[in-house]
């Protein structure tokens, strides 16, 4: 049997990290077995529909490489692949009526007023268990109500005795008392199907063999089994993924600022790194390797290694992983990626490619760059204590003396290439019997005003050029003199 999985998002805005993981796992489950990955748009909840969200879904899947084999734009014979279009064809009402014919569902005409009277307090929660009132209506009474145009819903007819066992690949067998199963609504009063009912019907008609989703649906899963059994259909393999939390072990929310794929991209994370990181949010490979390309994930992915315990979104680990990907880019690729940030940060006429090459191995995310290179635009305000370095045996006084001593030499030099500057300053240090650090430390501080920089003094001076370097050293002398 060919493995067929689906990703069935609702178009409600940006793609949450949890939804991206669901899409990724569904893709990997299918592709690991050379199966099909289907995209289905679940847009029947009109109140939550967000204009443009469908485009976000397509764009995110395309950028992350999760290419679907069938979907609204790729008819594989199981369409329509948009629930509202399936609703227009009357598919859900047709199958709900089949359950009514089998005695597995029934029309319910109860008013909101009557239903509110069924609510009962259990602990801190107020729940409503439907009392099957309308199940006792005769066919004649049902037809009379329908002919009169009375509003109705269609409910699942669940048994009140016995148990239902649901099997999940990650969480094992889950058995519930049927007395806890409410007669859930299948078709709402507006004619639209409920999420649970539409899922079961669509998954069966599209031949879905493996269903991947978040563990928040575990509690409703026994009702899914009841529906499959009521129709006489084969139950698919269910794979429920663990919750994703932040570092404080709270559910990842939109307020966190990194809950969606687009949030992360805007913060400077590479798509390949995001996909790699998301794959490890709940799944662990056999070995110790953590860096995987998408094809490598397809080969290595075994859904049986998905964990039950919540996955922690560790921002520190994502930054580290993103750094690994940035460092592997060619200098040309990195420059193209970093160029907008470099151009925005540095307005003066200097070689941005040299700056790019200097920072590539030192950044974890692109948004780190401005704080590292802003001194190229202008020297920030800094404390003269930075000239003190015990290891180099420099003090403010010795640094001032050194800068005054070396300034004439720097004014004489015309070739401000890194190699030439380093050679001339090294010769100067040797002649004066200074250690190299004693010379280079004050110079680096003078031209950058930073405690740490992406390059040494002569590398920075090469990029800044003679005029700017000399000007900055003169300003440093003034600062130390004051």
Secondary structure as a PSIPRED ss2 file (coil, helix, strand):
# PSIPRED VFORMAT (PSIPRED V4.0)

   1 X C   1.000  0.000  0.000
   2 X C   1.000  0.000  0.000
   3 X C   1.000  0.000  0.000
   4 X E   0.000  0.000  1.000
   5 X E   0.000  0.000  1.000
   6 X E   0.000  0.000  1.000
   7 X E   0.000  0.000  1.000
   8 X C   1.000  0.000  0.000
   9 X C   1.000  0.000  0.000
  10 X C   1.000  0.000  0.000
  11 X C   1.000  0.000  0.000
  12 X C   1.000  0.000  0.000
  13 X C   1.000  0.000  0.000
  14 X C   1.000  0.000  0.000
  15 X C   1.000  0.000  0.000
  16 X E   0.000  0.000  1.000
  17 X H   0.000  1.000  0.000
  18 X H   0.000  1.000  0.000
  19 X H   0.000  1.000  0.000
  20 X H   0.000  1.000  0.000
  21 X H   0.000  1.000  0.000
  22 X H   0.000  1.000  0.000
  23 X H   0.000  1.000  0.000
  24 X H   0.000  1.000  0.000
  25 X H   0.000  1.000  0.000
  26 X H   0.000  1.000  0.000
  27 X H   0.000  1.000  0.000
  28 X H   0.000  1.000  0.000
  29 X H   0.000  1.000  0.000
  30 X H   0.000  1.000  0.000
  31 X H   0.000  1.000  0.000
  32 X H   0.000  1.000  0.000
  33 X C   1.000  0.000  0.000
  34 X C   1.000  0.000  0.000
  35 X C   1.000  0.000  0.000
  36 X E   0.000  0.000  1.000
  37 X E   0.000  0.000  1.000
  38 X E   0.000  0.000  1.000
  39 X E   0.000  0.000  1.000
  40 X C   1.000  0.000  0.000
  41 X E   0.000  0.000  1.000
  42 X C   1.000  0.000  0.000
  43 X C   1.000  0.000  0.000
  44 X C   1.000  0.000  0.000
  45 X C   1.000  0.000  0.000
  46 X H   0.000  1.000  0.000
  47 X H   0.000  1.000  0.000
  48 X H   0.000  1.000  0.000
  49 X C   1.000  0.000  0.000
  50 X C   1.000  0.000  0.000
  51 X C   1.000  0.000  0.000
  52 X C   1.000  0.000  0.000
  53 X H   0.000  1.000  0.000
  54 X H   0.000  1.000  0.000
  55 X H   0.000  1.000  0.000
  56 X H   0.000  1.000  0.000
  57 X H   0.000  1.000  0.000
  58 X H   0.000  1.000  0.000
  59 X H   0.000  1.000  0.000
  60 X H   0.000  1.000  0.000
  61 X H   0.000  1.000  0.000
  62 X H   0.000  1.000  0.000
  63 X H   0.000  1.000  0.000
  64 X H   0.000  1.000  0.000
  65 X C   1.000  0.000  0.000
  66 X C   1.000  0.000  0.000
  67 X C   1.000  0.000  0.000
  68 X C   1.000  0.000  0.000
  69 X C   1.000  0.000  0.000
  70 X E   0.000  0.000  1.000
  71 X E   0.000  0.000  1.000
  72 X C   1.000  0.000  0.000
  73 X C   1.000  0.000  0.000
  74 X E   0.000  0.000  1.000
  75 X C   1.000  0.000  0.000
  76 X C   1.000  0.000  0.000
  77 X C   1.000  0.000  0.000
  78 X C   1.000  0.000  0.000
  79 X C   1.000  0.000  0.000
  80 X C   1.000  0.000  0.000
  81 X C   1.000  0.000  0.000
  82 X E   0.000  0.000  1.000
  83 X H   0.000  1.000  0.000
  84 X H   0.000  1.000  0.000
  85 X H   0.000  1.000  0.000
  86 X H   0.000  1.000  0.000
  87 X H   0.000  1.000  0.000
  88 X H   0.000  1.000  0.000
  89 X C   1.000  0.000  0.000
  90 X C   1.000  0.000  0.000
  91 X H   0.000  1.000  0.000
  92 X H   0.000  1.000  0.000
  93 X H   0.000  1.000  0.000
  94 X H   0.000  1.000  0.000
  95 X H   0.000  1.000  0.000
  96 X H   0.000  1.000  0.000
  97 X H   0.000  1.000  0.000
  98 X H   0.000  1.000  0.000
  99 X H   0.000  1.000  0.000
 100 X H   0.000  1.000  0.000
 101 X H   0.000  1.000  0.000
 102 X C   1.000  0.000  0.000
 103 X C   1.000  0.000  0.000
 104 X C   1.000  0.000  0.000
 105 X E   0.000  0.000  1.000
 106 X E   0.000  0.000  1.000
 107 X E   0.000  0.000  1.000
 108 X E   0.000  0.000  1.000
 109 X C   1.000  0.000  0.000
 110 X C   1.000  0.000  0.000
 111 X C   1.000  0.000  0.000
 112 X H   0.000  1.000  0.000
 113 X H   0.000  1.000  0.000
 114 X H   0.000  1.000  0.000
 115 X H   0.000  1.000  0.000
 116 X H   0.000  1.000  0.000
 117 X C   1.000  0.000  0.000
 118 X C   1.000  0.000  0.000
 119 X E   0.000  0.000  1.000
 120 X E   0.000  0.000  1.000
 121 X E   0.000  0.000  1.000
 122 X E   0.000  0.000  1.000
 123 X C   1.000  0.000  0.000
 124 X C   1.000  0.000  0.000
 125 X E   0.000  0.000  1.000
 126 X E   0.000  0.000  1.000
 127 X E   0.000  0.000  1.000
 128 X E   0.000  0.000  1.000
 129 X C   1.000  0.000  0.000
 130 X C   1.000  0.000  0.000
 131 X C   1.000  0.000  0.000
 132 X C   1.000  0.000  0.000
 133 X H   0.000  1.000  0.000
 134 X H   0.000  1.000  0.000
 135 X H   0.000  1.000  0.000
 136 X H   0.000  1.000  0.000
 137 X C   1.000  0.000  0.000
 138 X C   1.000  0.000  0.000
 139 X H   0.000  1.000  0.000
 140 X H   0.000  1.000  0.000
 141 X H   0.000  1.000  0.000
 142 X H   0.000  1.000  0.000
 143 X H   0.000  1.000  0.000
 144 X H   0.000  1.000  0.000
 145 X H   0.000  1.000  0.000
 146 X H   0.000  1.000  0.000
 147 X H   0.000  1.000  0.000
 148 X C   1.000  0.000  0.000
 149 X C   1.000  0.000  0.000
 150 X C   1.000  0.000  0.000
 151 X C   1.000  0.000  0.000
 152 X C   1.000  0.000  0.000
 153 X E   0.000  0.000  1.000
 154 X E   0.000  0.000  1.000
 155 X E   0.000  0.000  1.000
 156 X E   0.000  0.000  1.000
 157 X C   1.000  0.000  0.000
 158 X C   1.000  0.000  0.000
 159 X C   1.000  0.000  0.000
 160 X C   1.000  0.000  0.000
 161 X C   1.000  0.000  0.000
 162 X C   1.000  0.000  0.000
 163 X E   0.000  0.000  1.000
 164 X E   0.000  0.000  1.000
 165 X E   0.000  0.000  1.000
 166 X E   0.000  0.000  1.000
 167 X E   0.000  0.000  1.000
 168 X E   0.000  0.000  1.000
 169 X C   1.000  0.000  0.000
 170 X C   1.000  0.000  0.000
 171 X C   1.000  0.000  0.000
 172 X E   0.000  0.000  1.000
 173 X E   0.000  0.000  1.000
 174 X E   0.000  0.000  1.000
 175 X E   0.000  0.000  1.000
 176 X E   0.000  0.000  1.000
 177 X E   0.000  0.000  1.000
 178 X H   0.000  1.000  0.000
 179 X H   0.000  1.000  0.000
 180 X H   0.000  1.000  0.000
 181 X C   1.000  0.000  0.000
 182 X C   1.000  0.000  0.000
 183 X C   1.000  0.000  0.000
 184 X C   1.000  0.000  0.000
 185 X E   0.000  0.000  1.000
 186 X E   0.000  0.000  1.000
 187 X E   0.000  0.000  1.000
 188 X C   1.000  0.000  0.000
 189 X C   1.000  0.000  0.000
 190 X C   1.000  0.000  0.000
 191 X C   1.000  0.000  0.000
 192 X C   1.000  0.000  0.000
 193 X E   0.000  0.000  1.000
 194 X C   1.000  0.000  0.000
 195 X H   0.000  1.000  0.000
 196 X H   0.000  1.000  0.000
 197 X H   0.000  1.000  0.000
 198 X H   0.000  1.000  0.000
 199 X H   0.000  1.000  0.000
 200 X H   0.000  1.000  0.000
 201 X H   0.000  1.000  0.000
 202 X H   0.000  1.000  0.000
 203 X H   0.000  1.000  0.000
 204 X H   0.000  1.000  0.000
 205 X H   0.000  1.000  0.000
 206 X C   1.000  0.000  0.000
 207 X C   1.000  0.000  0.000
 208 X C   1.000  0.000  0.000
 209 X C   1.000  0.000  0.000
 210 X E   0.000  0.000  1.000
 211 X E   0.000  0.000  1.000
 212 X E   0.000  0.000  1.000
 213 X E   0.000  0.000  1.000
 214 X E   0.000  0.000  1.000
 215 X H   0.000  1.000  0.000
 216 X H   0.000  1.000  0.000
 217 X H   0.000  1.000  0.000
 218 X H   0.000  1.000  0.000
 219 X H   0.000  1.000  0.000
 220 X H   0.000  1.000  0.000
 221 X H   0.000  1.000  0.000
 222 X H   0.000  1.000  0.000
 223 X H   0.000  1.000  0.000
 224 X H   0.000  1.000  0.000
 225 X H   0.000  1.000  0.000
 226 X H   0.000  1.000  0.000
 227 X H   0.000  1.000  0.000
 228 X H   0.000  1.000  0.000
 229 X H   0.000  1.000  0.000
 230 X H   0.000  1.000  0.000
 231 X H   0.000  1.000  0.000
 232 X C   1.000  0.000  0.000
 233 X C   1.000  0.000  0.000
 234 X C   1.000  0.000  0.000
 235 X C   1.000  0.000  0.000
 236 X C   1.000  0.000  0.000
 237 X E   0.000  0.000  1.000
 238 X E   0.000  0.000  1.000
 239 X E   0.000  0.000  1.000
 240 X E   0.000  0.000  1.000
 241 X E   0.000  0.000  1.000
 242 X C   1.000  0.000  0.000
 243 X C   1.000  0.000  0.000
 244 X E   0.000  0.000  1.000
 245 X E   0.000  0.000  1.000
 246 X C   1.000  0.000  0.000
 247 X C   1.000  0.000  0.000
 248 X C   1.000  0.000  0.000
 249 X C   1.000  0.000  0.000
 250 X C   1.000  0.000  0.000
 251 X E   0.000  0.000  1.000
 252 X C   1.000  0.000  0.000
 253 X C   1.000  0.000  0.000
 254 X H   0.000  1.000  0.000
 255 X H   0.000  1.000  0.000
 256 X H   0.000  1.000  0.000
 257 X C   1.000  0.000  0.000
 258 X C   1.000  0.000  0.000
 259 X C   1.000  0.000  0.000
 260 X E   0.000  0.000  1.000
 261 X H   0.000  1.000  0.000
 262 X H   0.000  1.000  0.000
 263 X H   0.000  1.000  0.000
 264 X H   0.000  1.000  0.000
 265 X H   0.000  1.000  0.000
 266 X H   0.000  1.000  0.000
 267 X C   1.000  0.000  0.000
 268 X C   1.000  0.000  0.000
 269 X C   1.000  0.000  0.000
 270 X C   1.000  0.000  0.000
 271 X H   0.000  1.000  0.000
 272 X H   0.000  1.000  0.000
 273 X H   0.000  1.000  0.000
 274 X H   0.000  1.000  0.000
 275 X H   0.000  1.000  0.000
 276 X H   0.000  1.000  0.000
 277 X H   0.000  1.000  0.000
 278 X H   0.000  1.000  0.000
 279 X H   0.000  1.000  0.000
 280 X C   1.000  0.000  0.000
 281 X C   1.000  0.000  0.000
 282 X C   1.000  0.000  0.000
 283 X E   0.000  0.000  1.000
 284 X C   1.000  0.000  0.000
 285 X C   1.000  0.000  0.000
 286 X C   1.000  0.000  0.000
 287 X C   1.000  0.000  0.000
 288 X C   1.000  0.000  0.000
 289 X C   1.000  0.000  0.000
 290 X C   1.000  0.000  0.000
 291 X C   1.000  0.000  0.000
 292 X C   1.000  0.000  0.000
 293 X C   1.000  0.000  0.000
 294 X H   0.000  1.000  0.000
 295 X H   0.000  1.000  0.000
 296 X H   0.000  1.000  0.000
 297 X H   0.000  1.000  0.000
 298 X H   0.000  1.000  0.000
 299 X H   0.000  1.000  0.000
 300 X H   0.000  1.000  0.000
 301 X C   1.000  0.000  0.000
 302 X C   1.000  0.000  0.000
 303 X H   0.000  1.000  0.000
 304 X H   0.000  1.000  0.000
 305 X H   0.000  1.000  0.000
 306 X E   0.000  0.000  1.000
 307 X C   1.000  0.000  0.000
 308 X C   1.000  0.000  0.000
 309 X C   1.000  0.000  0.000
 310 X C   1.000  0.000  0.000
 311 X E   0.000  0.000  1.000
 312 X E   0.000  0.000  1.000
 313 X C   1.000  0.000  0.000
 314 X C   1.000  0.000  0.000
 315 X H   0.000  1.000  0.000
 316 X H   0.000  1.000  0.000
 317 X H   0.000  1.000  0.000
 318 X H   0.000  1.000  0.000
 319 X H   0.000  1.000  0.000
 320 X H   0.000  1.000  0.000
 321 X H   0.000  1.000  0.000
 322 X H   0.000  1.000  0.000
 323 X H   0.000  1.000  0.000
 324 X H   0.000  1.000  0.000
 325 X H   0.000  1.000  0.000
 326 X H   0.000  1.000  0.000
 327 X H   0.000  1.000  0.000
 328 X H   0.000  1.000  0.000
 329 X C   1.000  0.000  0.000
 330 X C   1.000  0.000  0.000
 331 X H   0.000  1.000  0.000
 332 X H   0.000  1.000  0.000
 333 X H   0.000  1.000  0.000
 334 X H   0.000  1.000  0.000
 335 X H   0.000  1.000  0.000
 336 X H   0.000  1.000  0.000
 337 X H   0.000  1.000  0.000
 338 X H   0.000  1.000  0.000
 339 X H   0.000  1.000  0.000
 340 X H   0.000  1.000  0.000
 341 X H   0.000  1.000  0.000
 342 X H   0.000  1.000  0.000
 343 X H   0.000  1.000  0.000
 344 X H   0.000  1.000  0.000
 345 X H   0.000  1.000  0.000
 346 X C   1.000  0.000  0.000
 347 X C   1.000  0.000  0.000
 348 X C   1.000  0.000  0.000
 349 X C   1.000  0.000  0.000
 350 X C   1.000  0.000  0.000
 351 X C   1.000  0.000  0.000
 352 X H   0.000  1.000  0.000
 353 X H   0.000  1.000  0.000
 354 X H   0.000  1.000  0.000
 355 X H   0.000  1.000  0.000
 356 X H   0.000  1.000  0.000
 357 X H   0.000  1.000  0.000
 358 X H   0.000  1.000  0.000
 359 X H   0.000  1.000  0.000
 360 X H   0.000  1.000  0.000
 361 X H   0.000  1.000  0.000
 362 X H   0.000  1.000  0.000
 363 X C   1.000  0.000  0.000
 364 X C   1.000  0.000  0.000
 365 X C   1.000  0.000  0.000
 366 X H   0.000  1.000  0.000
 367 X H   0.000  1.000  0.000
 368 X H   0.000  1.000  0.000
 369 X H   0.000  1.000  0.000
 370 X H   0.000  1.000  0.000
 371 X H   0.000  1.000  0.000
 372 X H   0.000  1.000  0.000
 373 X H   0.000  1.000  0.000
 374 X H   0.000  1.000  0.000
 375 X H   0.000  1.000  0.000
 376 X H   0.000  1.000  0.000
 377 X C   1.000  0.000  0.000
 378 X C   1.000  0.000  0.000
 379 X C   1.000  0.000  0.000
 380 X C   1.000  0.000  0.000
 381 X C   1.000  0.000  0.000
 382 X C   1.000  0.000  0.000
 383 X C   1.000  0.000  0.000
 384 X H   0.000  1.000  0.000
 385 X H   0.000  1.000  0.000
 386 X H   0.000  1.000  0.000
 387 X H   0.000  1.000  0.000
 388 X C   1.000  0.000  0.000
 389 X E   0.000  0.000  1.000
 390 X C   1.000  0.000  0.000
 391 X C   1.000  0.000  0.000
 392 X C   1.000  0.000  0.000
 393 X C   1.000  0.000  0.000
 394 X E   0.000  0.000  1.000
 395 X C   1.000  0.000  0.000
 396 X H   0.000  1.000  0.000
 397 X H   0.000  1.000  0.000
 398 X H   0.000  1.000  0.000
 399 X H   0.000  1.000  0.000
 400 X H   0.000  1.000  0.000
 401 X H   0.000  1.000  0.000
 402 X H   0.000  1.000  0.000
 403 X H   0.000  1.000  0.000
 404 X H   0.000  1.000  0.000
 405 X H   0.000  1.000  0.000
 406 X H   0.000  1.000  0.000
 407 X H   0.000  1.000  0.000
 408 X H   0.000  1.000  0.000
 409 X H   0.000  1.000  0.000
 410 X H   0.000  1.000  0.000
 411 X H   0.000  1.000  0.000
 412 X H   0.000  1.000  0.000
 413 X C   1.000  0.000  0.000
 414 X C   1.000  0.000  0.000
 415 X C   1.000  0.000  0.000
 416 X C   1.000  0.000  0.000
 417 X C   1.000  0.000  0.000
 418 X H   0.000  1.000  0.000
 419 X H   0.000  1.000  0.000
 420 X H   0.000  1.000  0.000
 421 X H   0.000  1.000  0.000
 422 X H   0.000  1.000  0.000
 423 X H   0.000  1.000  0.000
 424 X H   0.000  1.000  0.000
 425 X H   0.000  1.000  0.000
 426 X H   0.000  1.000  0.000
 427 X H   0.000  1.000  0.000
 428 X H   0.000  1.000  0.000
 429 X H   0.000  1.000  0.000
 430 X H   0.000  1.000  0.000
 431 X H   0.000  1.000  0.000
 432 X H   0.000  1.000  0.000
 433 X C   1.000  0.000  0.000
 434 X C   1.000  0.000  0.000
 435 X C   1.000  0.000  0.000
 436 X H   0.000  1.000  0.000
 437 X H   0.000  1.000  0.000
 438 X H   0.000  1.000  0.000
 439 X H   0.000  1.000  0.000
 440 X H   0.000  1.000  0.000
 441 X H   0.000  1.000  0.000
 442 X H   0.000  1.000  0.000
 443 X H   0.000  1.000  0.000
 444 X H   0.000  1.000  0.000
 445 X H   0.000  1.000  0.000
 446 X H   0.000  1.000  0.000
 447 X H   0.000  1.000  0.000
 448 X H   0.000  1.000  0.000
 449 X C   1.000  0.000  0.000
 450 X C   1.000  0.000  0.000
 451 X C   1.000  0.000  0.000
 452 X C   1.000  0.000  0.000
 453 X C   1.000  0.000  0.000
 454 X C   1.000  0.000  0.000
 455 X C   1.000  0.000  0.000
 456 X C   1.000  0.000  0.000
 457 X H   0.000  1.000  0.000
 458 X H   0.000  1.000  0.000
 459 X H   0.000  1.000  0.000
 460 X H   0.000  1.000  0.000
 461 X H   0.000  1.000  0.000
 462 X H   0.000  1.000  0.000
 463 X H   0.000  1.000  0.000
 464 X H   0.000  1.000  0.000
 465 X C   1.000  0.000  0.000
 466 X H   0.000  1.000  0.000
 467 X H   0.000  1.000  0.000
 468 X H   0.000  1.000  0.000
 469 X H   0.000  1.000  0.000
 470 X H   0.000  1.000  0.000
 471 X H   0.000  1.000  0.000
 472 X H   0.000  1.000  0.000
 473 X H   0.000  1.000  0.000
 474 X H   0.000  1.000  0.000
 475 X H   0.000  1.000  0.000
 476 X H   0.000  1.000  0.000
 477 X H   0.000  1.000  0.000
 478 X H   0.000  1.000  0.000
 479 X H   0.000  1.000  0.000
 480 X H   0.000  1.000  0.000
 481 X H   0.000  1.000  0.000
 482 X C   1.000  0.000  0.000
